[in-house]
Every structure is written in C-alpha cells, then in structure tokens.
C-alpha cells in the first residue's frame, strides 16, 4: 500500500518531481516569476536567475512555461523553447540545436555557422514582426554554457526592432555563472532582469510544508505532522532549501509510519536529518541547537527572548530563526502609526494628509489631531514640523479588488517612498500613494497608477507606456493578501 494513503493523503506530498500543483508561492519565488513574466511580455531581452543547488530554479522554469501555456491567448502569442543541458562541444552544435528547437532545418552538412545565424534571425523576424509573436528561449543549468555559447547569445540580443528585442532569453543558473559577468562584460551589460534566488526563511519553510500537506490531504481536516520544535529542527537541518525540505520530509513521513507515530518532534527530525545526506549537520551544531530548544521553551514560559536569559548569546543561524519568529509575531499586530513625516517648505498639512489618507473623514482627522498634541492648530503648521500619522484603517477594505493594478514603487521607508511619490508626480500622471498592512508583509508604502485595469493585458499596455526606469521597475498586482488593510480611500 502506498505510504501516503496510510496517512490519508491522496497524493505523495513530498515527491522529488517538480509537480506544478505543489508549487509553493513563497514571496521570493512568486516575485521572481512575476518579474520574469513582465520582462518577457515587455520583450526586454535577457533575464538571469541565479541560485544555489536546491533553491527551486528548475521548478520556477517549469512554472514559467506553464504560466504561458495555461492561457489560450498566451499560447497563441508566446512561444517558449527549453534547453535543459547546454553542455555543447562547439558553436556549430549550439546553433544547430537552437535551429532545430525552433523548427528550422539545421542538419544540412554544407551549412555554415553564418547561414545558421541568418536562418535564426529570419525566423525571429518572421515571428516577432510579421506574426507579432514573442519567442522565448529558456536555458536551464546555465552555468554549463561555454564561452562561445555566451557570445552567440549576445549576438542574438542584437536582433531587435526599434521597440523591442526579437528573442527573449531566460537563463537559470547556479552561482558560478556569475564569473561570466566578469569575463563577458558586453553580455552582462545586456541583462535586463537579474534575480538572486535565496533559500526560504523559517516562516516560508513552515508555509511550504503546510501547503504541501494540505494539497495532498484526502480529508477536509488539516493534518498536522510536526510539532513546533520539529519544524524548527527541519529548518535548521535544511537551511530553507526547498529540495532538502522535500527530501527530509519524505524520510520523516516514512519514519512516522514505521514507528507508528502521529507527529514528528525535534529529536525524530534530528535523527532523520543525520541519516539524510542533504540534511546532515555536525553533532556539535545539534547539541548547541538542542540546548537552545530548552532555552526557547523557557522563553515561552518566561516571556523573554533568549539573549536576555542567563546572558546567553545566540549563534548567527539560530538567532536568525528567532528573529524570523519574532518578526512573525510583530507583523501580526497592526502598528499604531504609519510613521512621522516632516512638513517641507512649500507643502501644506492638508495636501500631506490627503496623500496618506485620500479623502479622509472625521475619524481620521480626529486621530491625526490627537496624535499631534504638540500642534495647537492644524491649519497653521510651520515648515519643518514633524507630523505623526496614525494608522487609521479606511472604511473600505477592497481598495484593489476586482482589477489589475500597476505598482510603480514600494518599500518600508516612509520618507523614501513618499519623496519618490512627490518626485514621480512631475513625470507620471494619475498616481496614488497607498499605505497598507498585512501579516505577511507588515507595513508597506506603495505608489500605484491611479486607475486599475480590467485585465493583465491592459495593465501591461500601461506599463509599456511608462518611461524608463519606471517600466522596468513596475509590478502588476491582481490580488493582495486577504487580511490586507488600507489606510487611504
């Protein structure tokens, strides 16, 4: 009997195959996927995603292809081609492979490299200009690309019209691919989008495990297979690498069945990790981490953080875990204030309040007045005065619902993003400054194009009309977290 059916799973939750249904939308992976999609739709040319082994590059590669294939409109307009192993022995072999991948004859004995390039260029011109299609060449394991292949790709990026590149190239590669940037500067200069894919943090690791278990579950009742210390041990053993998480979780589930247990705790996870090549750690690290589990238990009871108990100083890695957990707790509580902004010369308090709250009502106005007791009259605020801005939720929580929205910029620094907003007003029209909060992101200050769009294509057209660098930095949002609270109407 399949082991996953014993635990009421309809599928194997931790298979090592890149199953699309089990793709976990972490902040890192989803952000990378969205920016890749945008770069391709805008025909920006070269995109590069760098990451260590096991960070999920191949999974992202498959998701990108599925993203375009799942839409009938995209399927007719965007053609994707994948090269999984670019270990070519010479330039002619590389060119022949690309030609055959595109459906161009490349097997002729007498054909030259120049003729192959011309055939590929004519193919791209026909597809991109005559048919209006987007051709995407995706290369996995990009660190294996020889120098002559890099030079050919650089030449391909010269195939362009006055508005866009004829070939969109996406390279997924391990960290050693970065040496190419040092030896091929003319290639590196052509990179439009570069993304460093990092491992998951503690919270994302928990989210990935929970997501896979729920996705595979054959019951409506949520299945809990780990204690909290067990999840912590899982994170310490895998360091947040998705491939290691899947491998270790598979081993843990098998152990649970063999030992007839219902949950995996700290010591069971540690034992499995030491038997798994990808999850092993030095014994001294486990001893240190185990002692910190005890300390953490004291923290829960005493209400203090580990660095304040008995003068214990945490190691960097474990401190990061505690920090992540501390951040989760902080993010779950909405802040009392958006922040403090200094009133600059030539600006009015009413314009500032309108920027942050929109058409604010009496509730918000009274909250602002109460938060600024040092100001006797809000009608007479001096230049240089610091204004406290309370976090008063707008009555409507559906500010961005039902449409696609173009986000021009976002960040955590209230002064930086607000100044960007004021500066952008001179070059962009119809902007909206929108502070919001949710559990995952915390407090965010964002700048949006004021009008929403009915579909993704309309939003993309709006992005295309933006001047640089706004177009390259823009992001399209169709949905925010369900618990998102807005502070402006």
KETIRO-508882 format. One line per field, with one value per residue (C-alpha): residue number from 1; z, y, x; residue in one letter. Coordinates in Angstrom, 1 decimal. Each point is the difference from the previous one (the first is absolute). Layout:
N
resi = NUM	...
zz = Z	...
yy = Y	...
xx = X	...
resn = A	...
This chain:
489
resi = 1	2	3	4	5	6	7	8	9	10	11	12	13	14	15	16	17	18	19	20	21	22	23	24	25	26	27	28	29	30	31	32	33	34	35	36	37	38	39	40	41	42	43	44	45	46	47	48	49	50	51	52	53	54	55	56	57	58	59	60	61	62	63	64	65	66	67	68	69	70	71	72	73	74	75	76	77	78	79	80	81	82	83	84	85	86	87	88	89	90	91	92	93	94	95	96	97	98	99	100	101	102	103	104	105	106	107	108	109	110	111	112	113	114	115	116	117	118	119	120	121	122	123	124	125	126	127	128	129	130	131	132	133	134	135	136	137	138	139	140	141	142	143	144	145	146	147	148	149	150	151	152	153	154	155	156	157	158	159	160	161	162	163	164	165	166	167	168	169	170	171	172	173	174	175	176	177	178	179	180	181	182	183	184	185	186	187	188	189	190	191	192	193	194	195	196	197	198	199	200	201	202	203	204	205	206	207	208	209	210	211	212	213	214	215	216	217	218	219	220	221	222	223	224	225	226	227	228	229	230	231	232	233	234	235	236	237	238	239	240	241	242	243	244	245	246	247	248	249	250	251	252	253	254	255	256	257	258	259	260	261	262	263	264	265	266	267	268	269	270	271	272	273	274	275	276	277	278	279	280	281	282	283	284	285	286	287	288	289	290	291	292	293	294	295	296	297	298	299	300	301	302	303	304	305	306	307	308	309	310	311	312	313	314	315	316	317	318	319	320	321	322	323	324	325	326	327	328	329	330	331	332	333	334	335	336	337	338	339	340	341	342	343	344	345	346	347	348	349	350	351	352	353	354	355	356	357	358	359	360	361	362	363	364	365	366	367	368	369	370	371	372	373	374	375	376	377	378	379	380	381	382	383	384	385	386	387	388	389	390	391	392	393	394	395	396	397	398	399	400	401	402	403	404	405	406	407	408	409	410	411	412	413	414	415	416	417	418	419	420	421	422	423	424	425	426	427	428	429	430	431	432	433	434	435	436	437	438	439	440	441	442	443	444	445	446	447	448	449	450	451	452	453	454	455	456	457	458	459	460	461	462	463	464	465	466	467	468	469	470	471	472	473	474	475	476	477	478	479	480	481	482	483	484	485	486	487	488	489
zz = 0.0	-0.8	3.1	-0.7	0.1	3.5	1.2	-1.9	-2.9	-3.5	-1.5	1.2	1.7	-0.3	-3.3	-1.5	-3.4	-1.0	0.2	-1.0	2.5	2.9	-1.0	3.2	-0.7	2.4	-0.1	-1.8	-2.6	-0.8	-0.2	-2.4	-2.1	-0.3	-1.0	-2.6	-1.5	-0.2	-1.6	-2.6	-0.8	-0.4	-2.2	2.1	-1.3	2.6	3.4	2.4	3.2	2.2	3.0	1.9	-0.6	1.3	0.2	-2.5	-3.4	-2.0	1.6	-0.9	-3.5	-0.4	1.6	-2.4	-3.0	1.5	0.7	-3.7	-1.1	2.3	-1.7	-3.5	-1.0	1.3	-1.6	-3.4	0.5	2.1	-1.1	2.6	-0.7	2.6	0.0	3.1	-0.3	-2.0	0.1	-3.6	-1.5	-2.6	-1.3	-3.0	2.2	2.1	-3.1	-1.5	3.2	0.2	-3.7	0.4	3.2	-1.9	-2.8	-2.4	-2.0	1.5	-1.1	-3.5	-0.2	-2.1	2.0	1.8	3.3	-1.7	-1.9	3.1	1.7	-3.0	0.0	3.7	-0.5	-2.9	2.1	2.9	-2.3	-1.5	3.4	1.8	-2.7	-2.6	2.5	3.1	2.2	2.9	-0.3	3.3	0.4	3.5	1.0	3.2	1.6	-1.5	1.8	-2.5	-2.9	-1.7	-1.0	-3.7	0.9	2.1	-3.0	-2.3	2.5	0.1	-3.8	0.2	2.3	-2.8	-2.0	0.7	-1.3	1.1	2.8	1.3	-0.1	-2.4	2.3	3.7	1.8	3.6	1.6	3.3	1.4	3.1	1.8	-2.1	-3.0	1.5	-1.2	-3.5	1.1	0.6	-3.2	-2.3	0.9	-3.3	0.8	3.6	-1.2	-1.9	3.0	0.5	3.0	2.6	2.9	2.8	1.3	3.7	2.3	1.9	3.4	3.0	-0.6	-3.7	0.9	2.3	-2.8	-2.6	2.3	1.0	-3.7	-1.3	2.8	-0.6	-3.7	0.3	2.8	-0.8	2.9	0.7	3.4	0.1	0.6	2.4	-0.2	1.8	3.5	0.0	1.2	-2.8	-2.6	1.5	-0.2	-3.7	-0.8	1.8	-1.9	-3.4	0.3	-2.0	-3.2	-1.6	-1.5	3.4	1.7	-2.3	0.3	3.8	0.4	-2.1	2.3	3.1	-1.2	-0.7	3.6	1.5	-1.7	1.0	3.6	0.1	1.1	-0.9	0.3	-0.6	2.8	0.4	0.6	-2.7	-2.6	1.2	-0.3	-3.5	-1.0	1.1	-2.2	-3.0	-2.1	-0.7	3.6	2.1	2.5	2.2	3.4	1.8	-1.9	1.0	3.7	-0.1	-1.8	2.4	3.0	-1.7	-0.2	3.7	0.2	-2.4	2.2	2.9	-2.3	-0.6	3.7	1.2	-2.7	-0.7	-3.0	0.1	-0.1	3.3	1.9	2.1	-2.3	-2.8	-3.4	-3.1	-3.0	-3.2	-1.6	3.0	0.7	-3.5	0.7	3.2	-1.9	-2.7	2.6	1.8	-3.2	-0.5	3.3	-0.7	-3.4	1.5	1.9	-2.1	0.9	1.8	-2.3	-3.7	1.1	0.3	-3.0	0.1	-1.7	-2.7	-1.4	-2.5	1.2	2.1	2.7	-1.9	-3.1	2.1	1.7	-3.3	-1.4	2.9	0.7	-3.2	0.6	3.8	2.2	3.5	1.7	-1.7	0.6	3.7	0.2	-1.6	2.3	3.0	-1.1	-0.4	3.3	-0.5	-2.8	1.3	-3.4	-2.9	-2.3	0.9	-0.1	-0.4	-2.5	1.6	2.4	0.5	-0.6	1.6	-2.3	1.9	-1.7	-0.4	-2.4	-2.8	0.1	-3.2	0.0	-3.6	-1.5	-2.5	-0.6	-3.4	-2.2	-0.9	1.5	-1.1	2.9	-0.9	3.3	3.6	3.1	3.8	0.4	0.3	-0.9	-3.0	-1.7	0.7	-1.5	-3.0	-0.3	0.0	-2.5	-2.3	-0.2	-2.3	-2.5	0.4	0.0	2.1	2.9	3.3	3.2	1.9	3.4	1.0	2.6	0.1	2.1	-2.6	-1.2	3.0	-0.7	-3.6	-1.8	-3.7	-3.0	-2.6	-3.2	1.1	-2.5	0.2	-3.0	-0.9	-1.1	-0.1	-3.6	0.7	3.0	-2.1	-2.7	2.8	1.1	-3.5	-0.2	3.2	-0.5	1.2	2.6	1.2	-2.6	1.1	3.7	-0.4	1.4	-0.7	2.9	-0.4	3.6	3.4	3.2	1.3	3.3	-1.7	1.6	-1.9	1.6	-3.0	-1.9
yy = 0.0	3.5	1.7	3.2	-1.8	-1.3	3.6	1.0	1.7	-0.2	0.7	-0.2	3.3	0.1	-1.5	1.1	0.6	3.7	-0.4	3.3	-0.5	0.0	3.2	2.2	3.7	1.3	3.7	-0.7	-2.4	1.8	3.4	-1.5	-1.7	3.2	2.1	-2.6	0.0	3.8	0.1	-2.5	1.7	3.3	-1.7	1.3	-2.6	-1.8	-1.1	-2.0	-1.9	-1.1	-2.4	-2.8	-3.6	-0.8	3.5	-0.8	1.3	-2.9	0.1	3.7	-0.8	-2.5	2.5	2.7	-2.3	-1.2	3.6	0.9	-3.4	0.1	3.0	-0.5	3.6	-0.4	-3.4	1.6	3.0	-1.2	-2.9	-1.5	-2.3	-1.8	-1.1	-2.1	-0.8	2.5	-2.0	0.5	-1.0	2.8	3.0	-1.8	-2.6	2.7	1.9	-3.3	-0.9	3.4	-0.1	-3.5	1.1	2.9	-2.5	1.4	-2.5	-0.2	-3.5	1.0	-1.1	3.0	2.7	2.5	1.7	3.3	-1.6	-1.5	3.4	1.5	-2.7	0.6	3.8	-0.3	-2.4	2.5	2.9	-2.0	-1.0	3.3	2.5	-1.7	-2.2	2.2	-2.9	-0.1	-2.7	-1.1	-2.1	-1.4	-1.6	-2.1	-0.8	3.1	-0.3	-2.7	2.5	0.2	3.4	-0.4	-0.6	3.2	1.9	-1.5	1.0	3.5	0.2	-1.2	2.9	2.4	-1.3	2.7	2.6	3.6	-1.0	-3.5	-3.0	-2.8	-2.8	-0.2	-1.9	-1.3	-1.8	-2.0	-0.7	-0.8	2.6	-0.8	1.6	3.4	-0.5	0.7	3.5	0.6	-1.5	1.0	3.6	0.7	-2.9	1.1	3.5	-1.4	-1.6	1.7	-2.0	-1.7	-2.0	-1.7	-2.8	-0.6	-2.9	0.3	1.6	-1.7	1.2	-0.9	-3.5	-0.5	1.3	-2.3	-3.1	1.0	0.7	-3.4	-1.9	1.8	-0.4	-3.8	-0.6	-2.2	1.5	3.4	-0.1	1.6	-2.6	1.1	-2.3	2.2	1.6	3.6	-1.2	-2.6	2.7	2.0	-3.0	-0.5	3.6	-0.3	-3.2	1.2	3.7	0.8	-1.7	-1.4	-3.1	-0.9	0.7	-2.4	-2.7	0.2	0.1	-3.1	-1.8	1.3	-1.2	-3.5	0.0	1.0	-2.9	-2.5	1.2	0.3	3.7	2.8	3.0	0.7	1.8	1.5	-3.2	-2.0	2.7	0.2	-3.8	0.0	2.9	-1.8	-2.9	2.2	1.2	3.4	0.7	-1.1	2.3	-0.2	-1.5	3.2	2.0	-2.3	0.1	3.8	0.2	-2.5	2.1	2.9	-1.9	-0.2	3.7	0.7	-1.9	2.2	3.0	-1.1	-0.4	3.0	2.4	1.1	-0.4	-2.4	2.7	1.3	-3.3	-0.9	2.2	-2.6	1.3	-1.7	-1.3	1.8	-2.7	-0.7	3.7	0.4	-2.6	1.8	3.3	-1.4	-1.3	3.3	1.8	-2.2	0.9	3.7	-0.1	-1.5	3.2	3.1	3.0	3.0	2.5	0.1	2.1	3.5	2.4	3.5	2.8	1.4	3.5	0.7	-2.8	0.1	-2.3	-0.6	-1.2	-2.3	-1.5	-0.4	-1.9	-2.4	-0.4	1.0	1.7	-0.4	0.1	1.5	-3.2	0.2	3.8	-0.3	-2.8	2.2	2.9	-2.2	-1.5	3.5	1.7	2.1	1.9	2.4	0.8	-2.4	2.9	1.6	-2.5	1.4	-1.3	-2.6	-1.2	-3.7	-1.5	-3.3	-2.0	-2.5	-3.4	0.5	-2.5	1.2	-1.1	-1.9	-3.0	-0.8	2.8	-2.2	-2.6	-1.2	1.6	-0.2	2.8	1.3	0.6	2.5	-0.3	-1.3	-0.2	0.2	3.4	2.6	3.0	-1.7	-1.2	3.2	2.1	-2.4	0.6	3.8	-0.2	-2.4	2.3	2.3	-2.8	-2.3	0.7	-1.3	-1.5	-1.3	-0.2	-3.0	-1.2	-3.5	-2.7	-3.8	-2.8	-1.2	3.3	2.2	3.7	1.0	3.3	-0.3	2.1	-1.1	1.3	1.5	-1.9	-3.8	-2.2	-2.7	-2.6	-0.8	1.1	3.5	0.4	-1.1	2.5	2.7	-1.2	0.1	3.7	0.9	1.7	-1.8	-1.0	-0.1	-2.6	-2.4	0.4	-0.2	-2.9	-1.2	-1.1	-1.8	-0.9	0.8	-2.1	-0.4	1.7	3.1	3.2	3.3	3.5	2.1	0.0
xx = 0.0	1.3	1.3	-1.8	-3.4	0.8	0.0	-3.1	1.8	-1.4	3.4	3.6	0.6	3.8	0.8	3.3	-1.6	-0.8	-3.8	-1.7	-2.8	2.5	1.7	0.1	-0.4	2.6	0.7	3.3	-1.3	-3.2	1.8	2.6	-2.7	-2.0	3.0	1.2	-3.5	0.0	3.4	-1.0	-3.3	1.8	2.6	2.9	2.5	2.3	-1.1	2.2	-1.0	2.9	-0.3	1.7	-0.8	-3.5	-1.4	-2.7	1.4	-1.2	-3.5	-0.2	1.1	-2.9	-2.4	0.9	-0.7	-3.3	-1.0	0.0	-1.3	-3.0	-1.6	-1.4	0.9	3.6	0.3	-0.7	2.2	2.9	2.2	2.4	2.9	2.1	3.6	0.6	3.7	2.1	3.3	0.8	3.4	0.2	-1.9	-1.4	-1.6	-1.6	-1.4	-1.2	-1.9	-1.7	-0.9	-1.6	-1.7	-1.6	-1.0	2.6	2.1	3.4	1.2	1.4	3.6	1.1	-1.7	2.3	-0.2	-0.8	-2.9	-1.4	0.1	-1.7	-2.7	-0.6	-0.1	-2.5	-2.1	-0.1	-0.9	-2.9	-1.3	0.6	-0.9	-2.2	-2.0	0.3	1.1	2.4	2.7	1.6	3.1	0.4	3.3	0.2	3.4	1.4	3.3	0.9	-0.1	3.5	1.4	-0.8	-3.7	0.0	1.3	-2.7	-2.7	1.5	-0.3	-3.6	-0.8	1.0	-2.9	-2.6	-2.4	-0.2	-2.3	0.9	2.4	-1.0	1.1	-0.7	2.7	-0.4	2.9	-0.3	3.5	2.0	2.1	3.1	-1.7	0.9	3.6	-1.4	-0.8	3.7	1.3	-2.9	-0.9	-1.7	-2.3	-0.6	-0.9	-2.9	-1.7	-3.3	-1.2	2.3	-1.3	1.9	-2.2	0.6	-1.1	-3.3	0.0	-1.5	-3.6	0.1	1.3	-3.0	-2.3	1.5	-0.4	-3.6	-0.9	1.3	-1.8	-3.3	0.3	0.6	-2.6	-2.9	-2.1	-1.5	1.7	3.4	2.8	2.7	3.1	2.5	0.3	1.4	3.4	-0.1	-0.6	2.9	2.3	-1.2	1.0	3.4	0.8	-1.0	0.8	-3.1	1.1	-3.3	1.6	1.5	-3.3	-1.8	2.6	0.1	-3.8	-0.3	2.4	-1.9	-3.4	1.5	1.4	-3.3	-1.7	2.7	0.0	-3.8	0.1	-2.3	2.3	3.7	1.7	3.5	1.9	-1.8	0.8	3.6	0.4	-1.4	2.2	3.1	-0.9	-0.8	3.0	-1.6	-1.0	2.9	1.7	3.0	-0.8	1.2	-2.5	-2.9	1.2	0.0	-3.3	-1.6	1.1	-1.6	-3.3	0.0	0.8	-2.8	-2.4	1.0	-0.7	-3.5	-0.6	1.9	-0.9	3.5	2.3	3.0	2.7	-1.4	-0.1	3.1	2.1	-0.1	1.1	-1.5	2.0	-0.8	-2.1	-2.2	-0.3	-1.3	-2.7	-1.0	0.0	-2.2	-2.4	0.1	-0.8	-3.0	-1.4	0.6	-1.6	-3.2	-0.7	-0.9	2.2	-1.6	1.8	1.0	3.0	1.1	0.4	1.6	-2.0	2.3	0.1	-2.7	-2.3	-3.1	-1.3	-3.2	1.8	2.1	-3.1	-1.8	3.0	0.1	-3.7	-1.8	-3.3	0.4	-3.0	-0.6	1.2	3.4	0.2	-0.7	2.6	2.6	-0.8	0.2	3.4	1.4	-0.7	3.1	-1.7	-2.6	-1.7	0.2	-0.9	3.3	2.8	3.6	2.5	2.2	-2.7	-0.1	-3.5	-0.9	-2.3	-2.2	-0.8	-3.8	-1.5	-2.1	-3.6	0.2	2.4	-0.5	2.2	1.7	-2.7	-1.2	2.7	3.6	2.1	3.4	2.3	2.8	1.9	-0.3	2.1	0.1	1.6	-2.8	2.2	1.7	-3.2	-1.9	2.7	0.0	-3.7	0.4	2.8	-1.8	-2.9	2.0	0.6	-3.0	-3.6	-2.9	2.0	-1.3	2.0	-1.3	1.2	-1.3	0.7	-0.3	1.4	2.5	1.5	-0.6	-0.4	0.7	0.0	-0.8	-0.5	-2.6	-1.4	-3.3	-2.2	-0.4	-0.2	-2.6	2.6	3.7	0.5	-1.4	2.2	3.0	-0.8	0.0	3.4	1.4	-1.0	2.0	3.4	3.1	1.0	-3.7	-1.0	2.8	-0.7	-3.8	-2.0	-3.5	-2.2	-3.3	-0.5	1.4	-0.2	-3.6	0.9	1.4	-1.1	0.2	0.4	-1.1	-3.2
resn = X	X	X	X	X	X	X	X	X	X	X	X	X	X	X	X	X	X	X	X	X	X	X	X	X	X	X	X	X	X	X	X	X	X	X	X	X	X	X	X	X	X	X	X	X	X	X	X	X	X	X	X	X	X	X	X	X	X	X	X	X	X	X	X	X	X	X	X	X	X	X	X	X	X	X	X	X	X	X	X	X	X	X	X	X	X	X	X	X	X	X	X	X	X	X	X	X	X	X	X	X	X	X	X	X	X	X	X	X	X	X	X	X	X	X	X	X	X	X	X	X	X	X	X	X	X	X	X	X	X	X	X	X	X	X	X	X	X	X	X	X	X	X	X	X	X	X	X	X	X	X	X	X	X	X	X	X	X	X	X	X	X	X	X	X	X	X	X	X	X	X	X	X	X	X	X	X	X	X	X	X	X	X	X	X	X	X	X	X	X	X	X	X	X	X	X	X	X	X	X	X	X	X	X	X	X	X	X	X	X	X	X	X	X	X	X	X	X	X	X	X	X	X	X	X	X	X	X	X	X	X	X	X	X	X	X	X	X	X	X	X	X	X	X	X	X	X	X	X	X	X	X	X	X	X	X	X	X	X	X	X	X	X	X	X	X	X	X	X	X	X	X	X	X	X	X	X	X	X	X	X	X	X	X	X	X	X	X	X	X	X	X	X	X	X	X	X	X	X	X	X	X	X	X	X	X	X	X	X	X	X	X	X	X	X	X	X	X	X	X	X	X	X	X	X	X	X	X	X	X	X	X	X	X	X	X	X	X	X	X	X	X	X	X	X	X	X	X	X	X	X	X	X	X	X	X	X	X	X	X	X	X	X	X	X	X	X	X	X	X	X	X	X	X	X	X	X	X	X	X	X	X	X	X	X	X	X	X	X	X	X	X	X	X	X	X	X	X	X	X	X	X	X	X	X	X	X	X	X	X	X	X	X	X	X	X	X	X	X	X	X	X	X	X	X	X	X	X	X	X	X	X	X	X	X	X	X	X	X	X	X	X	X	X	X	X	X	X	X	X	X	X	X	X	X	X	X	X	X	X	X	X	X	X	X	X	X	X	X	X	X	X	X	X	X	X	X	X	X	X	X	X	X	X	X	X	X	X	X
